[in-house]
């Protein structure tokens, strides 16, 4: 498995999850803006979307609420496939509960779009 080589948000497939959860509220404006800038939006469910990112079929995965035990394997799978994984505070931690993962060619654009600075 290998993440995609996409290099523009306008060419990416965005996979947002959990938008119905209260934890997503602070991010909804940013997610909506990102959806409008993306080439396509597809959502199949958190773990599947994370694996689709690792397989190069999705370019950005957003998840506003997960537990560390939900993320441990997914973070490893994404990073081993060459993807970048961030907590929504910009850190590389998986115990923050809210995450973004993406293809490395658009990491800077994704972080900027969500107002994040890597720690």
C-alpha positions, 0 to 999 in steps of 0.5 A: 500500500502507498498513499497517493502522490496528489499535490493539490487540494483541488485534485484531492479526494476528501473523506470527512467523518463524524460531522454529526458529532458535537465534537465536529462543531468547531471544525465545520466551517473549515470542513465545509470550505475544504469540501468546496475546494476538493475535487471530490468528497467520499465518506465510507466510515472512519477505519475504511476511509483511513485504509483507503487513504493508505491505499492511495484512493483517498487523499485526506481523512478527517475524524473529529472524535476517536479514542486512542485505541481506535487510532493506534493501528490506523496511525501506523497503517497510514504512516507505513504507507507514507501518509502524514497523520496529525491531531487537529491541534497540529501535533503528531499525537494520537491521544487528542481525539481528533485527527487529520491524515493526508498524502504528504504532497498536500500536508502543508496545504491541508494544515494551512486550510485547517489553520494548524501549525505542526508541532 
